[in-house]
């Protein structure tokens, strides 16, 4: 398994518009977590101009499918999104732990 980060850049009025889609978005996020895919997710604060979601998966396709069906993306609250593979090396959940000799 690898780690992937999904970055969202949101529209300026995201905070005002998200209430209409938040329950559906959170249902999707928690379902992904329950399947063992989503590790953590949440909005950035001060300023609330984006969000970061961390996934554990074999392929970035899992993350792309999440984003493409996310109500925030589908309804235009997300201006752009991107997926990056994250090489995790330290910590209990690291996919490829590297300890000093």
Chimera marker file (.cmm) of the C-alpha trace (Angstrom):
<marker_set name="trace">
<marker id="1" x="0.000" y="0.000" z="0.000" r="1" g="1" b="0" radius="0.5"/>
<marker id="2" x="1.079" y="3.548" z="-0.722" r="1" g="1" b="0" radius="0.5"/>
<marker id="3" x="-0.023" y="6.906" z="0.606" r="1" g="1" b="0" radius="0.5"/>
<marker id="4" x="-1.555" y="9.554" z="-1.626" r="1" g="1" b="0" radius="0.5"/>
<marker id="5" x="-2.549" y="13.122" z="-0.875" r="1" g="1" b="0" radius="0.5"/>
<marker id="6" x="-5.581" y="14.696" z="-2.512" r="1" g="1" b="0" radius="0.5"/>
<marker id="7" x="-5.293" y="18.479" z="-2.578" r="1" g="1" b="0" radius="0.5"/>
<marker id="8" x="-8.378" y="20.625" z="-3.128" r="1" g="1" b="0" radius="0.5"/>
<marker id="9" x="-8.249" y="24.309" z="-4.031" r="1" g="1" b="0" radius="0.5"/>
<marker id="10" x="-11.697" y="25.669" z="-3.242" r="1" g="1" b="0" radius="0.5"/>
<marker id="11" x="-13.708" y="28.596" z="-4.603" r="1" g="1" b="0" radius="0.5"/>
<marker id="12" x="-13.784" y="31.874" z="-2.640" r="1" g="1" b="0" radius="0.5"/>
<marker id="13" x="-17.332" y="31.298" z="-1.314" r="1" g="1" b="0" radius="0.5"/>
<marker id="14" x="-16.695" y="27.668" z="-0.364" r="1" g="1" b="0" radius="0.5"/>
<marker id="15" x="-17.524" y="28.131" z="3.334" r="1" g="1" b="0" radius="0.5"/>
<marker id="16" x="-20.897" y="29.676" z="2.511" r="1" g="1" b="0" radius="0.5"/>
<marker id="17" x="-21.797" y="27.067" z="-0.139" r="1" g="1" b="0" radius="0.5"/>
<marker id="18" x="-20.607" y="23.829" z="1.456" r="1" g="1" b="0" radius="0.5"/>
<marker id="19" x="-23.535" y="23.363" z="3.874" r="1" g="1" b="0" radius="0.5"/>
<marker id="20" x="-25.806" y="22.166" z="1.053" r="1" g="1" b="0" radius="0.5"/>
<marker id="21" x="-23.399" y="19.341" z="0.165" r="1" g="1" b="0" radius="0.5"/>
<marker id="22" x="-21.614" y="18.646" z="3.448" r="1" g="1" b="0" radius="0.5"/>
<marker id="23" x="-23.660" y="15.648" z="4.624" r="1" g="1" b="0" radius="0.5"/>
<marker id="24" x="-23.243" y="13.876" z="1.280" r="1" g="1" b="0" radius="0.5"/>
<marker id="25" x="-19.526" y="14.724" z="1.191" r="1" g="1" b="0" radius="0.5"/>
<marker id="26" x="-19.006" y="13.414" z="4.739" r="1" g="1" b="0" radius="0.5"/>
<marker id="27" x="-20.939" y="10.213" z="3.972" r="1" g="1" b="0" radius="0.5"/>
<marker id="28" x="-18.621" y="9.604" z="1.027" r="1" g="1" b="0" radius="0.5"/>
<marker id="29" x="-15.534" y="10.366" z="3.125" r="1" g="1" b="0" radius="0.5"/>
<marker id="30" x="-16.531" y="8.088" z="6.004" r="1" g="1" b="0" radius="0.5"/>
<marker id="31" x="-17.455" y="5.283" z="3.578" r="1" g="1" b="0" radius="0.5"/>
<marker id="32" x="-13.983" y="5.582" z="2.049" r="1" g="1" b="0" radius="0.5"/>
<marker id="33" x="-12.474" y="5.466" z="5.542" r="1" g="1" b="0" radius="0.5"/>
<marker id="34" x="-14.542" y="2.395" z="6.432" r="1" g="1" b="0" radius="0.5"/>
<marker id="35" x="-13.128" y="0.660" z="3.313" r="1" g="1" b="0" radius="0.5"/>
<marker id="36" x="-9.605" y="1.407" z="4.599" r="1" g="1" b="0" radius="0.5"/>
<marker id="37" x="-8.824" y="4.041" z="1.941" r="1" g="1" b="0" radius="0.5"/>
<marker id="38" x="-9.181" y="7.475" z="3.552" r="1" g="1" b="0" radius="0.5"/>
<marker id="39" x="-6.810" y="7.955" z="6.481" r="1" g="1" b="0" radius="0.5"/>
<marker id="40" x="-7.506" y="11.606" z="7.305" r="1" g="1" b="0" radius="0.5"/>
<marker id="41" x="-9.268" y="14.485" z="5.634" r="1" g="1" b="0" radius="0.5"/>
<marker id="42" x="-10.278" y="18.028" z="6.358" r="1" g="1" b="0" radius="0.5"/>
<marker id="43" x="-10.385" y="21.657" z="5.320" r="1" g="1" b="0" radius="0.5"/>
<marker id="44" x="-7.437" y="23.986" z="5.701" r="1" g="1" b="0" radius="0.5"/>
<marker id="45" x="-7.982" y="26.873" z="8.119" r="1" g="1" b="0" radius="0.5"/>
<marker id="46" x="-6.930" y="30.508" z="8.261" r="1" g="1" b="0" radius="0.5"/>
<marker id="47" x="-7.614" y="30.985" z="5.392" r="1" g="1" b="0" radius="0.5"/>
<marker id="48" x="-10.115" y="28.257" z="4.436" r="1" g="1" b="0" radius="0.5"/>
<marker id="49" x="-8.858" y="28.076" z="0.859" r="1" g="1" b="0" radius="0.5"/>
<marker id="50" x="-8.383" y="24.356" z="0.423" r="1" g="1" b="0" radius="0.5"/>
<marker id="51" x="-8.583" y="20.862" z="1.836" r="1" g="1" b="0" radius="0.5"/>
<marker id="52" x="-6.245" y="17.907" z="2.200" r="1" g="1" b="0" radius="0.5"/>
<marker id="53" x="-7.252" y="14.253" z="2.211" r="1" g="1" b="0" radius="0.5"/>
<marker id="54" x="-4.746" y="11.466" z="2.848" r="1" g="1" b="0" radius="0.5"/>
<marker id="55" x="-5.399" y="8.032" z="1.381" r="1" g="1" b="0" radius="0.5"/>
<marker id="56" x="-3.844" y="4.587" z="1.669" r="1" g="1" b="0" radius="0.5"/>
<marker id="57" x="-4.256" y="2.638" z="-1.559" r="1" g="1" b="0" radius="0.5"/>
<marker id="58" x="-2.481" y="0.531" z="-4.151" r="1" g="1" b="0" radius="0.5"/>
<marker id="59" x="-3.088" y="3.073" z="-6.891" r="1" g="1" b="0" radius="0.5"/>
<marker id="60" x="-3.933" y="6.764" z="-7.344" r="1" g="1" b="0" radius="0.5"/>
<marker id="61" x="-7.041" y="5.626" z="-9.225" r="1" g="1" b="0" radius="0.5"/>
<marker id="62" x="-8.830" y="5.126" z="-5.880" r="1" g="1" b="0" radius="0.5"/>
<marker id="63" x="-8.165" y="8.757" z="-5.018" r="1" g="1" b="0" radius="0.5"/>
<marker id="64" x="-9.120" y="10.061" z="-8.463" r="1" g="1" b="0" radius="0.5"/>
<marker id="65" x="-12.425" y="8.193" z="-8.352" r="1" g="1" b="0" radius="0.5"/>
<marker id="66" x="-13.139" y="9.694" z="-4.930" r="1" g="1" b="0" radius="0.5"/>
<marker id="67" x="-12.497" y="13.226" z="-6.193" r="1" g="1" b="0" radius="0.5"/>
<marker id="68" x="-14.437" y="12.808" z="-9.441" r="1" g="1" b="0" radius="0.5"/>
<marker id="69" x="-17.556" y="11.736" z="-7.499" r="1" g="1" b="0" radius="0.5"/>
<marker id="70" x="-17.169" y="14.082" z="-4.510" r="1" g="1" b="0" radius="0.5"/>
<marker id="71" x="-20.219" y="16.386" z="-4.209" r="1" g="1" b="0" radius="0.5"/>
<marker id="72" x="-17.879" y="19.324" z="-3.540" r="1" g="1" b="0" radius="0.5"/>
<marker id="73" x="-16.136" y="18.713" z="-6.879" r="1" g="1" b="0" radius="0.5"/>
<marker id="74" x="-19.293" y="17.833" z="-8.818" r="1" g="1" b="0" radius="0.5"/>
<marker id="75" x="-21.089" y="20.974" z="-7.597" r="1" g="1" b="0" radius="0.5"/>
<marker id="76" x="-18.255" y="23.397" z="-8.287" r="1" g="1" b="0" radius="0.5"/>
<marker id="77" x="-16.991" y="24.111" z="-4.772" r="1" g="1" b="0" radius="0.5"/>
<marker id="78" x="-13.561" y="22.795" z="-5.721" r="1" g="1" b="0" radius="0.5"/>
<marker id="79" x="-11.813" y="24.985" z="-8.301" r="1" g="1" b="0" radius="0.5"/>
<marker id="80" x="-9.051" y="22.428" z="-8.905" r="1" g="1" b="0" radius="0.5"/>
<marker id="81" x="-7.709" y="19.227" z="-7.410" r="1" g="1" b="0" radius="0.5"/>
<marker id="82" x="-4.622" y="17.094" z="-7.734" r="1" g="1" b="0" radius="0.5"/>
<marker id="83" x="-3.331" y="13.769" z="-6.445" r="1" g="1" b="0" radius="0.5"/>
<marker id="84" x="0.261" y="13.264" z="-5.330" r="1" g="1" b="0" radius="0.5"/>
<marker id="85" x="1.936" y="10.061" z="-4.198" r="1" g="1" b="0" radius="0.5"/>
<marker id="86" x="3.488" y="10.581" z="-0.764" r="1" g="1" b="0" radius="0.5"/>
<marker id="87" x="6.501" y="8.496" z="0.244" r="1" g="1" b="0" radius="0.5"/>
<marker id="88" x="6.010" y="8.066" z="3.975" r="1" g="1" b="0" radius="0.5"/>
<marker id="89" x="9.136" y="6.988" z="5.878" r="1" g="1" b="0" radius="0.5"/>
<marker id="90" x="8.644" y="7.914" z="9.540" r="1" g="1" b="0" radius="0.5"/>
<marker id="91" x="5.853" y="7.148" z="11.964" r="1" g="1" b="0" radius="0.5"/>
<marker id="92" x="3.715" y="4.197" z="12.938" r="1" g="1" b="0" radius="0.5"/>
<marker id="93" x="1.709" y="4.340" z="9.711" r="1" g="1" b="0" radius="0.5"/>
<marker id="94" x="4.619" y="4.867" z="7.295" r="1" g="1" b="0" radius="0.5"/>
<marker id="95" x="4.272" y="2.783" z="4.135" r="1" g="1" b="0" radius="0.5"/>
<marker id="96" x="8.028" y="2.462" z="3.697" r="1" g="1" b="0" radius="0.5"/>
<marker id="97" x="9.573" y="2.965" z="7.150" r="1" g="1" b="0" radius="0.5"/>
<marker id="98" x="13.220" y="3.974" z="7.242" r="1" g="1" b="0" radius="0.5"/>
<marker id="99" x="14.957" y="3.972" z="10.599" r="1" g="1" b="0" radius="0.5"/>
<marker id="100" x="18.454" y="5.253" z="11.257" r="1" g="1" b="0" radius="0.5"/>
<marker id="101" x="21.173" y="2.647" z="11.618" r="1" g="1" b="0" radius="0.5"/>
<link id1="1" id2="2" r="1" g="1" b="0" radius="0.2"/>
<link id1="2" id2="3" r="1" g="1" b="0" radius="0.2"/>
<link id1="3" id2="4" r="1" g="1" b="0" radius="0.2"/>
<link id1="4" id2="5" r="1" g="1" b="0" radius="0.2"/>
<link id1="5" id2="6" r="1" g="1" b="0" radius="0.2"/>
<link id1="6" id2="7" r="1" g="1" b="0" radius="0.2"/>
<link id1="7" id2="8" r="1" g="1" b="0" radius="0.2"/>
<link id1="8" id2="9" r="1" g="1" b="0" radius="0.2"/>
<link id1="9" id2="10" r="1" g="1" b="0" radius="0.2"/>
<link id1="10" id2="11" r="1" g="1" b="0" radius="0.2"/>
<link id1="11" id2="12" r="1" g="1" b="0" radius="0.2"/>
<link id1="12" id2="13" r="1" g="1" b="0" radius="0.2"/>
<link id1="13" id2="14" r="1" g="1" b="0" radius="0.2"/>
<link id1="14" id2="15" r="1" g="1" b="0" radius="0.2"/>
<link id1="15" id2="16" r="1" g="1" b="0" radius="0.2"/>
<link id1="16" id2="17" r="1" g="1" b="0" radius="0.2"/>
<link id1="17" id2="18" r="1" g="1" b="0" radius="0.2"/>
<link id1="18" id2="19" r="1" g="1" b="0" radius="0.2"/>
<link id1="19" id2="20" r="1" g="1" b="0" radius="0.2"/>
<link id1="20" id2="21" r="1" g="1" b="0" radius="0.2"/>
<link id1="21" id2="22" r="1" g="1" b="0" radius="0.2"/>
<link id1="22" id2="23" r="1" g="1" b="0" radius="0.2"/>
<link id1="23" id2="24" r="1" g="1" b="0" radius="0.2"/>
<link id1="24" id2="25" r="1" g="1" b="0" radius="0.2"/>
<link id1="25" id2="26" r="1" g="1" b="0" radius="0.2"/>
<link id1="26" id2="27" r="1" g="1" b="0" radius="0.2"/>
<link id1="27" id2="28" r="1" g="1" b="0" radius="0.2"/>
<link id1="28" id2="29" r="1" g="1" b="0" radius="0.2"/>
<link id1="29" id2="30" r="1" g="1" b="0" radius="0.2"/>
<link id1="30" id2="31" r="1" g="1" b="0" radius="0.2"/>
<link id1="31" id2="32" r="1" g="1" b="0" radius="0.2"/>
<link id1="32" id2="33" r="1" g="1" b="0" radius="0.2"/>
<link id1="33" id2="34" r="1" g="1" b="0" radius="0.2"/>
<link id1="34" id2="35" r="1" g="1" b="0" radius="0.2"/>
<link id1="35" id2="36" r="1" g="1" b="0" radius="0.2"/>
<link id1="36" id2="37" r="1" g="1" b="0" radius="0.2"/>
<link id1="37" id2="38" r="1" g="1" b="0" radius="0.2"/>
<link id1="38" id2="39" r="1" g="1" b="0" radius="0.2"/>
<link id1="39" id2="40" r="1" g="1" b="0" radius="0.2"/>
<link id1="40" id2="41" r="1" g="1" b="0" radius="0.2"/>
<link id1="41" id2="42" r="1" g="1" b="0" radius="0.2"/>
<link id1="42" id2="43" r="1" g="1" b="0" radius="0.2"/>
<link id1="43" id2="44" r="1" g="1" b="0" radius="0.2"/>
<link id1="44" id2="45" r="1" g="1" b="0" radius="0.2"/>
<link id1="45" id2="46" r="1" g="1" b="0" radius="0.2"/>
<link id1="46" id2="47" r="1" g="1" b="0" radius="0.2"/>
<link id1="47" id2="48" r="1" g="1" b="0" radius="0.2"/>
<link id1="48" id2="49" r="1" g="1" b="0" radius="0.2"/>
<link id1="49" id2="50" r="1" g="1" b="0" radius="0.2"/>
<link id1="50" id2="51" r="1" g="1" b="0" radius="0.2"/>
<link id1="51" id2="52" r="1" g="1" b="0" radius="0.2"/>
<link id1="52" id2="53" r="1" g="1" b="0" radius="0.2"/>
<link id1="53" id2="54" r="1" g="1" b="0" radius="0.2"/>
<link id1="54" id2="55" r="1" g="1" b="0" radius="0.2"/>
<link id1="55" id2="56" r="1" g="1" b="0" radius="0.2"/>
<link id1="56" id2="57" r="1" g="1" b="0" radius="0.2"/>
<link id1="57" id2="58" r="1" g="1" b="0" radius="0.2"/>
<link id1="58" id2="59" r="1" g="1" b="0" radius="0.2"/>
<link id1="59" id2="60" r="1" g="1" b="0" radius="0.2"/>
<link id1="60" id2="61" r="1" g="1" b="0" radius="0.2"/>
<link id1="61" id2="62" r="1" g="1" b="0" radius="0.2"/>
<link id1="62" id2="63" r="1" g="1" b="0" radius="0.2"/>
<link id1="63" id2="64" r="1" g="1" b="0" radius="0.2"/>
<link id1="64" id2="65" r="1" g="1" b="0" radius="0.2"/>
<link id1="65" id2="66" r="1" g="1" b="0" radius="0.2"/>
<link id1="66" id2="67" r="1" g="1" b="0" radius="0.2"/>
<link id1="67" id2="68" r="1" g="1" b="0" radius="0.2"/>
<link id1="68" id2="69" r="1" g="1" b="0" radius="0.2"/>
<link id1="69" id2="70" r="1" g="1" b="0" radius="0.2"/>
<link id1="70" id2="71" r="1" g="1" b="0" radius="0.2"/>
<link id1="71" id2="72" r="1" g="1" b="0" radius="0.2"/>
<link id1="72" id2="73" r="1" g="1" b="0" radius="0.2"/>
<link id1="73" id2="74" r="1" g="1" b="0" radius="0.2"/>
<link id1="74" id2="75" r="1" g="1" b="0" radius="0.2"/>
<link id1="75" id2="76" r="1" g="1" b="0" radius="0.2"/>
<link id1="76" id2="77" r="1" g="1" b="0" radius="0.2"/>
<link id1="77" id2="78" r="1" g="1" b="0" radius="0.2"/>
<link id1="78" id2="79" r="1" g="1" b="0" radius="0.2"/>
<link id1="79" id2="80" r="1" g="1" b="0" radius="0.2"/>
<link id1="80" id2="81" r="1" g="1" b="0" radius="0.2"/>
<link id1="81" id2="82" r="1" g="1" b="0" radius="0.2"/>
<link id1="82" id2="83" r="1" g="1" b="0" radius="0.2"/>
<link id1="83" id2="84" r="1" g="1" b="0" radius="0.2"/>
<link id1="84" id2="85" r="1" g="1" b="0" radius="0.2"/>
<link id1="85" id2="86" r="1" g="1" b="0" radius="0.2"/>
<link id1="86" id2="87" r="1" g="1" b="0" radius="0.2"/>
<link id1="87" id2="88" r="1" g="1" b="0" radius="0.2"/>
<link id1="88" id2="89" r="1" g="1" b="0" radius="0.2"/>
<link id1="89" id2="90" r="1" g="1" b="0" radius="0.2"/>
<link id1="90" id2="91" r="1" g="1" b="0" radius="0.2"/>
<link id1="91" id2="92" r="1" g="1" b="0" radius="0.2"/>
<link id1="92" id2="93" r="1" g="1" b="0" radius="0.2"/>
<link id1="93" id2="94" r="1" g="1" b="0" radius="0.2"/>
<link id1="94" id2="95" r="1" g="1" b="0" radius="0.2"/>
<link id1="95" id2="96" r="1" g="1" b="0" radius="0.2"/>
<link id1="96" id2="97" r="1" g="1" b="0" radius="0.2"/>
<link id1="97" id2="98" r="1" g="1" b="0" radius="0.2"/>
<link id1="98" id2="99" r="1" g="1" b="0" radius="0.2"/>
<link id1="99" id2="100" r="1" g="1" b="0" radius="0.2"/>
<link id1="100" id2="101" r="1" g="1" b="0" radius="0.2"/>
</marker_set>
